Amino acid sequence: MFCQKCGEQLLEGDVFCPKCGWKAEFFEESDAEGIGKKKEKAGKKSGSKKTKWVIGLVGVVIVVAIVAFCITLLPKMTRSNGGEVIEAFKSGDDSVVLSLENGKSITVEEASRATMTADGQHLIVLYTDKSLYIMDKNQKERVCVADKCKSYAYVRNDGFYYEDSKGKVYRVKYKDGSTVLLEDLIYLTVAPNTTTALYRNSRHQMMQLNHTSDVPEKISAYKLPKYIMDSLEKEDPLVGEEPEADQITDEGDMALWVEGTDDGQASVWCYEDGIKSKILENDDDDIDLYHSKDQGTCVIETEGKIWIKRRGEEPISVGKPSGSVYNICTAEGYIEDVNVMNKDYIYFEADASEKENFYVITPEGDRERLLANVFVLSIGNGRIVWKDEDDSLYHGKLEGAKISDETCPVYMIGEMQMMEDF
């Protein structure tokens, strides 16, 4: 089962997606094609950590051996920023039990949901009577945020967002319990580690709320096609389904969004250092954006070009090879899971005529092909694993615009692939 908004895998009992906060409406993987055009692309192109496998016509490859190799070669990547948000929902006895990393647990009676912040300093509790509280982990210091709360999301170390019984959305700060109303909200995007937010309202205004401020700031007017506006106004204001392109950094020093028109044109805009600028304009709405984990770098794909916008730098454009572009990453992992530095090299795959090539974009904006006719299995922690046309498995170090220490650790025995001692 997967999240309808971001594709994250969900567990039984999950009411909200642990990655994006979207309210869980379970669907099977076979139903994923019904999510929409951009979701359909995302499964292949978004930089997902899902590893691709091909099953040969003559039998099943020894997947266990390859997986074991990849796990040994590439240490597990996490999304932790010094801790993870811990969340739990009520059991049959109207209590919530939070299991902590140290093996201990916290039980909250008469609650339907509870969340511990990543730094372990605050506990958000939604009780069965719909009242919402902030408290310390010992449940001694308690502050009532709302008597009637519909839901909450985007739990950060400095605060979170909640929706009241009337559908209005507020930001709450732990420090003093203060709240800020996001008036006429129809779509909300929150920074990865703070409550800094970029949101669209029904008056066609793009608003920014910095985590250091209690006053939302209008940074732009915006345009969207009517069909998207209609769908936004019908969605839950905490977690709308479109547009997917909005992003903002933790300190609010760079925001990025997409605008579109009824005649099918689209443009990408940036607000940085108090200045609004247009990055690109496209004749159709086929624009895909891929954000780094800190949202300080964005890779934008159009029909003929790839654009890279890094915080504090001018955007650069690179000619796109033929075929679809996907699995955009740095040497440390897929772009959505890593913080991208300004001097990092950007890598991606592209398929053409049923063959896949692996490319690099240098910090200066030059594009080079590193591997031809390959099938990339895994990338991360400075290494890459791939298969060639003969199904031989290779690995090497990603060092800027080259791959060094190429090694073939697999040999063939009939239809079986076995691991060499390396």
N, C-alpha and C positions, 0 to 999 in steps of 0.2 A: 504494500500500500504506500502511496506517495502523496506528497503535498501538491495541491492543485496550483499553487502559486510559484513555488521554486523547484519542485521536483524532489525535495528531500524525502528519504524513506521514513515512513512513520511506523510506530509500534501500536499494537492493540492498546486502546485506552488513551492514546494521545488525543487531546481535545484541541491543542494548538501545535503548530509546527515548531519544533525547537530551534529552527534556523531563522525563520522570517516572521513568526508570530501569527501566520495565517490560521484561521479557524479550520480545523480538520474536517474535511468531508471525504471520506475514504473512497478511493477508486483503485481498481486493479491496474497493473501495468499495461494490460491490453486496451484499457480505456484512454490511455494518455493522448492518443491522436485527436481526441475531441476537445482538448484544452484550447486550441487556437494556433494560429500560424507561428507566432514567435515561440510558443511553448514547444511546438513540433520541432523547430530548429534547435531549441535549447538542449534537447537530449543528446544531440550529436555535437553541437558547436559551442556550448556555453563554457567549456572548460571543466566539465564534470569530472570527478575523480573516478568515475566508473571505467574499469579497464575493458578494452575491447578484445573479444576472442573470436576466432574463426574456427569452426569445426570442419575438418577435412572430409572429403567424400568417402575415403576408404575406412574411416573409423574415428574414434574419439582420441584426441591428443591427450597425453597425460597432463591434465590441467593442474593436478596437485603438485607435480614437480615444478611447473613453471611458477605457480603461485608461491611455493616455498622459496624458490629462487628470488622472486621479486621482493618478497617480504624481507629476506635476508639482506638483499642488496640495498633496498630503499627503506630506511626506518620509517615507522608510522608517522604521518603528519597529523596534527590536531589543529583545532580552531581555538585553542585555549589562549587567552590573554592573561596568564597568571591565575587562571581559575575558570570554572564553567558555571553558568547559571544552572541551578538545580531546581527542578520543578516536579510537583506531584499533584495528583487529583484524589478525590475522596474515595475511600473504600466503602464497604457495605455498612460500616458502623458510623458513618458521617464524621470520619476523622481523616486527616491527611498525614501521611508519614513521608518525611523527606530523608532520604538515605545520603549521608555525607561521605566524602571521600575517605575520611579517617575511620570508617566503619561504624561510626555512631549514627544516630537518627534523631530527628525532631518530629514530635507528634503534635498536631494542632487539632483540637477538638472542635466539632460542629462547623467544620470548614469544607468547602467544595474544591478549593484550589489553593495552593501555596507555592511561592517561589522564593528561593534564596539567591541573592545577588552573587555575581562572580567573585567579589571580594569577601563574601561571607559576613558582611556587616549589617545587612538589612533583610527583612523578611516581609514579603507582601502576601496578605491573606485575604481571600474572598470567602466570606462565611456563607452558610446555607441560607441565611436571611437576606443575602445580596449586599450586605455591608462590606466595605473595603477598608482594610487597615494596613498601616505601616508599623512595624515593630522591630525591636532588636532580636537577635537570634535566641535569646533567653525568654522572649515573649513577656518582658517586664515593662519596657517603655513602649506604649501603644498610642498611635495617633489615628483617629478616624478620618479617612479621606473622603468617603461618600457613604451616605445611608443606603443608597440604592445604586448598585453598579452592574452593568450588563456584562462587561468584559474588561480585561487589561492586556497590554502587550508591550513589546520593546523595552524589556527590563534591562536597565543599564546600572552602572555603579553610582551614578549621580541622581537617578530618578527613573520614571517610567511614564507610560501613557495609559489612560483608561477612558472607557465610554460609559456614560451614565444611562439611566433608564429612558431618557428622552432622546438618546442618540447623539448627544454632544460629547466631544472629545477634549480631554484636558491633559496637560503635562503636569506631573507632580515632582517636586524636588524633595529629597530626603532631609536635607539640611534644616529646612524650616517648615516643611509640609505645605509650602506655597503651591498654588495651582495657576495655570495659564490656560484660558479657553482658546481653542483653535476655531475661530468663527467660520461658519459656512464651509467647513472642511469637506472635501470629497475624495482626496487622495493624499496619503501621508508616507513620506520616506524619512527614516531615522538613521543617523550616522551609526557606524558599527560599535563604538565604545562610549559614546556620550548621548545625551538626549537632544543634541543639536538636530534640527529637523528642517526638511524642505517639504512644503505642502502646497497643494492646489486648492483653491476655493471656488465656490459656484459663481463668483463674480469675475472669473477668468483672471485671477491674480495669482502669481507665483510668490509665496511667502516663505521667509526664512526665520526660524526661531533658534537663536544660539543658546547653548547650555549655560552661558554666563549672563543671559538677559532674560527678562520677564516680558519683553515687548516684541511681538512679531514684527518683522520688517518686510515691506513689499519690495521685491527686487525686480519684478517684471510683470507685464501682462503676458498672457499666453493664448495660443490658439490650438484647438484640437478638432479633428473631424467630429461632426455631430453624432455619429454612431458611437464613438468612444465616450463623448460627454454623456450620452444617454445611459451607457452602461455604468459609468462611474457613479452617477447619481443614484443608481439602484443598489450599489454595493454597500457593504458594511464600511463606514467611514474609517475605521481603524486599519483595514486591510483591503483596499481596492485591488482589482485584478489588472487594470491597465492604468496608466502606461508603465512599462517595466523599466524605462530608461532613466528615471530620476536617480540622482546620487548626490551625496553631500559628505564632506569630510568632517571629522570630529570637531574641529575648531571652526567650521563654517567658512574656511578660507577659499574653498572651491565648491561650486555647485554646478551640476550639469543636468540638462533636461532636453526633451524632444518636443517640438511643436509640429503640427500638421494641419492640412487644410482639406476641405471636402473634395477638392479636385485631385487628391492623391499625392500632393507634394509634401515633403517633410524637411525639417531643418533641425540641427543640433546647436544648442545655445549653452554658453558658459558664463557664470558670474564669479569673478575672481578679483580680489582686492578692490571691491566696490565698483567694478566695471563689468558691464554686460557686453558680450561679443558673440557673433555667430561663427561657429567653427566650420560648418558646411551646410550646403543646401542640396537636396536630392530631388530628381524629377518624380520619384515615386516614394512610397512609404516603406520600402524594403531597406530598413536601416537596423543593424544589430549592434548593441553596445555590451561590452564585457568589462566589469569593474573589478579592480583589485580589492583585496580584503579591506584595506583602509580607505578605499574609494578615492585615493589620491591619484590614481592612474586609470584611464579609460581607453580601451581599444574599440574603435568604431569601424564597422565593416559596411560598405556600400557595394553597389554592383561592380564598380570598377576600381575602387581604392580601399586601402586600409589607412585609417587615421589613428594617431596616438596622441592623446592629450595627457601630459603629466603636470602635476601641481607646480606652479611657478614657472612653467615653460610654455613657449608657443607650440601649438599643435603642429605635427609633421604628418605628411601624407606619403604613402608608399604605394606603388603600383601593385595590384593584387594579381596573383597567378590565376590561371583558369581553374574552374572548379569551385567547390564549396570549401570554406575556411572553417576550421574547428579546432578544439583542444588548444586554445591559446594559453601560454604559460611562460614562466621564467624557468631558470635552472632549478629553482627550489620547489616548484610545483605549479599546479594549475592556477591561473590568475586570480580566481575568486577566493583562493585559500591562502594567498601570500600577500605580504606588503611589498609593493614594487618600488624599488629605489630608482632615482632618475637615471642612473648609469647602467641599469640592468638591461640585458639583452632580452628581447621578446621572441618567443618561438611559437610556431603554429604548424598545423598540418593542412594540406590541401589535396583534394582528390581530383584527378583528371583522367578520363578514359579508363576508369576502373583501376587506376593505379594511384598510390598515395605518395606524396613527397613531403619532406620535412624541411621547413625554412626557418631562418633567423632574420630578425630586424635589429640592426645595430642601433646604439643610442643616437647616431648621426642620421638615421633614417634610411640606411642602405639595406636592401633585401638580398639575401643569398640563399641558395639551396644547399643544404647540408647532406641530405640523404634522398635517394631516388628509388622509387618502386619498393617501398618498405611498408611495414605495418607496425606502428608504434604501440607498445604495450603499456609502458609506464614511464613517468617522468617525475623526478623530485630529488631533493637533497643533492643536486649537482650531477645527477646521473640519468641516463636514458637507457631503456631496454626496448629492442625492436626485433622484428623478424624480417628476413629478406624473402625474395621470390621462391627460394628453395625451402622455406620454413625453417631455416637455421636461425637460432636465437643469438643475438649479440647484445653486448652492453658496453657503455663507454662513459667518459666524463664530458659534461657540457662545459666548455671553457670558451665563453664568448662566441666568436664566429667559427668555432671548430669543435670537433668531437675527438678527444684523445683517448688513448689506452683502449682501443677497440679490441674486444675479446669475444670469441665464439665459445660459449660454455656448453653447447648442446651438440650432440651428434645423433645420427639417425640409425635405428635398428628396425628395418622393415617399416611398419606403419607406426612405430612407437618412437617417441622422443625421450631420451634419457639424459640426465644431468652428468656432465663431466666433473671430475674433481679439479677445482680451480681455486 
